[in-house]
Amino acid sequence: MYKAIIVDDERWIVEGIKAGVRWEKYGFQVAGEAMNGQEGLALIEKLRPDFVLTDIKMPLVNGLELIKRGKETSPHTIFAVLSGHAEFAYAQKALNYGTFGYCLKPFEIEEIESMLGKLSQWLKHRAQQEPERDAQELYEVLCSGNEQLLAEKLSSAGMPLSASMPVTPIVVQGYVPAPYWEDIHHIRFRMNKRRVGLLVYSHLVESFLSPLDLSGNAIDYSIGIGPSSATPAELESSLEAASVAAYGSFSTGKGGVYRQVTPSESTIDDLLSELVGALALKDRMQFVSVMESCRPLFQRYVLTIKDAYLIFNTVMYLFTREGVKEHARFLEGYDQLYYDYGHSDAMIDYLVKHTLSHLSDELSSRLAGVTHNRIKEILTYIHHHFNQEISIQSLSEKFYLSPTYLSQLFKKEVGENFVEYLSRQRIQYACKLLAETDMTVSQIGEKCGFNDYFYFTRIFKRLNGMTPTQYREAR
């Protein structure tokens, strides 16, 4: 029998669930009950149950905290939540904590029994995986770097290493239905709550992966494949490569199978150098340009999560060095980067947004004088993209306003028409580049969004009273 605990501060609900649900039919017995989260935690520590059904809103310790702390105390325990409609958002959040499911109040007995049926099958399958404990010891040895002991462990697990029978490590990020790998000899170990490592003989890898359906767009897992390994030393580094490759979905935004990327040190070094230069000059346009250039590199899997980690922490370090500590937050590992942002695009968006106040004092003051929220959005967009092709027509389509109304509203809120404002932004940036770089006037014009050199110099002279060359000489 599987041990279950019910935690709810309403006695009638506890008694109703105990009496109404056919626990024994699904292989469970109610081993304890608690009227608040604190009592529930004490029961979990004492009984180490297989299953806990808990309310969300309770005194002393709420359901979310109970799940979080309960998993630390008893990692094998499975949780599900009871929730009123008003607490539905909390129930959804509980799913992110790794709960098995939830039932909304007022609940039906059949709903709970249906969940118990599924849970019973899941627990039976988990019990069949218990031999993996030996594999966990092998994984610990693999991480320790003890090559002799690792060779012994592999041999005892029926997977000795040799040049004629090399082994390939595979790392699964996310959930893949377990039965697909049951027919081929392998060693399976858990790396953390969301990652599973596997060792397979190299000649069987394609057969091992062939049952996977990778044709859809809704694949919620990412698989990393390491290089083939014939020695314990190779296996350790290969597992690291597979582990990084398993974050391939972070780069591309798509689940699937990823292999090790040949590192391009020059690419990431150039990007970091450009970021350092942009932040040193407080050149937001250049900073945004560099960050935007990273997007296609991530999408094509040229850049990996290792590169994302370097980019993120470099920007945070430079912020700290400049004394802008309110924006600085350093990542401790790839996992934190993956679970905080999920996709390289989200990380890039975060860095672009959080450099705004440090690099754009003028925009902040400009927005302070604008009352219409849509115009604020448009000004921010222009500030980020003024070196690109922008027109009233393109803005009206992007922000769902008619061109005529947008022109009138822009003039009213900003005090000048769109073309004047855009030209002023471009020329201000041109002044910065003329003073701080060695680029030619023609290059600066193009970088600021002017495709015509003579038009650029004419607008520059109209706004500054001198040509770009005269401006540079006067600095």
Secondary structure in CASP SS format (residue, H / E / C, confidence):
PFRMAT SS
TARGET T0000
AUTHOR 0000-0000-0000
METHOD secondary structure of the structure
MODEL  1
M C 1.00
Y E 1.00
K E 1.00
A E 1.00
I E 1.00
I E 1.00
V E 1.00
D C 1.00
D C 1.00
E C 1.00
R H 1.00
W H 1.00
I H 1.00
V H 1.00
E H 1.00
G H 1.00
I H 1.00
K H 1.00
A H 1.00
G H 1.00
V C 1.00
R C 1.00
W C 1.00
E H 1.00
K H 1.00
Y H 1.00
G C 1.00
F E 1.00
Q E 1.00
V E 1.00
A E 1.00
G E 1.00
E E 1.00
A E 1.00
M C 1.00
N C 1.00
G H 1.00
Q H 1.00
E H 1.00
G H 1.00
L H 1.00
A H 1.00
L H 1.00
I H 1.00
E H 1.00
K H 1.00
L H 1.00
R C 1.00
P C 1.00
D C 1.00
F E 1.00
V E 1.00
L E 1.00
T E 1.00
D E 1.00
I C 1.00
K C 1.00
M C 1.00
P C 1.00
L C 1.00
V C 1.00
N C 1.00
G H 1.00
L H 1.00
E H 1.00
L H 1.00
I H 1.00
K H 1.00
R H 1.00
G H 1.00
K H 1.00
E H 1.00
T H 1.00
S C 1.00
P C 1.00
H C 1.00
T C 1.00
I E 1.00
F E 1.00
A E 1.00
V E 1.00
L E 1.00
S E 1.00
G C 1.00
H H 1.00
A H 1.00
E H 1.00
F H 1.00
A H 1.00
Y H 1.00
A H 1.00
Q H 1.00
K H 1.00
A H 1.00
L H 1.00
N H 1.00
Y C 1.00
G C 1.00
T C 1.00
F C 1.00
G E 1.00
Y E 1.00
C E 1.00
L E 1.00
K C 1.00
P C 1.00
F C 1.00
E C 1.00
I H 1.00
E H 1.00
E H 1.00
I H 1.00
E H 1.00
S H 1.00
M H 1.00
L H 1.00
G H 1.00
K H 1.00
L H 1.00
S H 1.00
Q H 1.00
W H 1.00
L H 1.00
K H 1.00
H H 1.00
R H 1.00
A H 1.00
Q H 1.00
Q C 1.00
E C 1.00
P C 1.00
E H 1.00
R H 1.00
D H 1.00
A H 1.00
Q H 1.00
E H 1.00
L H 1.00
Y H 1.00
E H 1.00
V H 1.00
L H 1.00
C H 1.00
S H 1.00
G C 1.00
N C 1.00
E H 1.00
Q H 1.00
L H 1.00
L H 1.00
A H 1.00
E H 1.00
K H 1.00
L H 1.00
S H 1.00
S H 1.00
A C 1.00
G C 1.00
M C 1.00
P C 1.00
L C 1.00
S C 1.00
A C 1.00
S C 1.00
M C 1.00
P C 1.00
V E 1.00
T E 1.00
P E 1.00
I E 1.00
V E 1.00
V E 1.00
Q E 1.00
G E 1.00
Y C 1.00
V C 1.00
P C 1.00
A H 1.00
P H 1.00
Y H 1.00
W H 1.00
E C 1.00
D C 1.00
I C 1.00
H C 1.00
H C 1.00
I E 1.00
R E 1.00
F E 1.00
R E 1.00
M E 1.00
N E 1.00
K C 1.00
R C 1.00
R E 1.00
V E 1.00
G E 1.00
L E 1.00
L E 1.00
V E 1.00
Y E 1.00
S H 1.00
H H 1.00
L H 1.00
V H 1.00
E H 1.00
S H 1.00
F H 1.00
L H 1.00
S C 1.00
P C 1.00
L C 1.00
D C 1.00
L C 1.00
S C 1.00
G C 1.00
N C 1.00
A C 1.00
I C 1.00
D C 1.00
Y E 1.00
S E 1.00
I E 1.00
G E 1.00
I E 1.00
G C 1.00
P C 1.00
S C 1.00
S E 1.00
A C 1.00
T C 1.00
P H 1.00
A H 1.00
E H 1.00
L H 1.00
E H 1.00
S H 1.00
S H 1.00
L H 1.00
E H 1.00
A H 1.00
A H 1.00
S H 1.00
V H 1.00
A H 1.00
A C 1.00
Y C 1.00
G H 1.00
S H 1.00
F H 1.00
S H 1.00
T H 1.00
G C 1.00
K C 1.00
G C 1.00
G E 1.00
V E 1.00
Y E 1.00
R E 1.00
Q C 1.00
V C 1.00
T C 1.00
P C 1.00
S C 1.00
E H 1.00
S H 1.00
T H 1.00
I H 1.00
D H 1.00
D H 1.00
L H 1.00
L H 1.00
S H 1.00
E H 1.00
L H 1.00
V H 1.00
G H 1.00
A H 1.00
L H 1.00
A H 1.00
L C 1.00
K C 1.00
D C 1.00
R H 1.00
M H 1.00
Q H 1.00
F H 1.00
V H 1.00
S H 1.00
V H 1.00
M H 1.00
E H 1.00
S H 1.00
C H 1.00
R H 1.00
P H 1.00
L H 1.00
F H 1.00
Q H 1.00
R C 1.00
Y C 1.00
V C 1.00
L C 1.00
T C 1.00
I H 1.00
K H 1.00
D H 1.00
A H 1.00
Y H 1.00
L H 1.00
I H 1.00
F H 1.00
N H 1.00
T H 1.00
V H 1.00
M H 1.00
Y H 1.00
L H 1.00
F H 1.00
T H 1.00
R H 1.00
E C 1.00
G C 1.00
V C 1.00
K H 1.00
E H 1.00
H H 1.00
A C 1.00
R C 1.00
F C 1.00
L C 1.00
E C 1.00
G C 1.00
Y H 1.00
D H 1.00
Q H 1.00
L H 1.00
Y H 1.00
Y H 1.00
D H 1.00
Y H 1.00
G C 1.00
H C 1.00
S H 1.00
D H 1.00
A H 1.00
M H 1.00
I H 1.00
D H 1.00
Y H 1.00
L H 1.00
V H 1.00
K H 1.00
H H 1.00
T C 1.00
L H 1.00
S H 1.00
H H 1.00
L H 1.00
S C 1.00
D H 1.00
E H 1.00
L H 1.00
S H 1.00
S H 1.00
R H 1.00
L H 1.00
A H 1.00
G C 1.00
V C 1.00
T C 1.00
H C 1.00
N H 1.00
R H 1.00
I H 1.00
K H 1.00
E H 1.00
I H 1.00
L H 1.00
T H 1.00
Y H 1.00
I H 1.00
H H 1.00
H H 1.00
H H 1.00
F C 1.00
N C 1.00
Q C 1.00
E C 1.00
I C 1.00
S C 1.00
I H 1.00
Q H 1.00
S H 1.00
L H 1.00
S H 1.00
E H 1.00
K H 1.00
F H 1.00
Y C 1.00
L C 1.00
S C 1.00
P H 1.00
T H 1.00
Y H 1.00
L H 1.00
S H 1.00
Q H 1.00
L H 1.00
F H 1.00
K H 1.00
K H 1.00
E H 1.00
V H 1.00
G C 1.00
E C 1.00
N C 1.00
F H 1.00
V H 1.00
E H 1.00
Y H 1.00
L H 1.00
S H 1.00
R H 1.00
Q H 1.00
R H 1.00
I H 1.00
Q H 1.00
Y H 1.00
A H 1.00
C H 1.00
K H 1.00
L H 1.00
L H 1.00
A H 1.00
E H 1.00
T C 1.00
D C 1.00
M C 1.00
T C 1.00
V H 1.00
S H 1.00
Q H 1.00
I H 1.00
G H 1.00
E H 1.00
K H 1.00
C C 1.00
G C 1.00
F C 1.00
N C 1.00
D C 1.00
Y H 1.00
F H 1.00
Y H 1.00
F H 1.00
T H 1.00
R H 1.00
I H 1.00
F H 1.00
K H 1.00
R H 1.00
L H 1.00
N H 1.00
G C 1.00
M C 1.00
T C 1.00
P H 1.00
T H 1.00
Q H 1.00
Y H 1.00
R H 1.00
E H 1.00
A H 1.00
R C 1.00
END
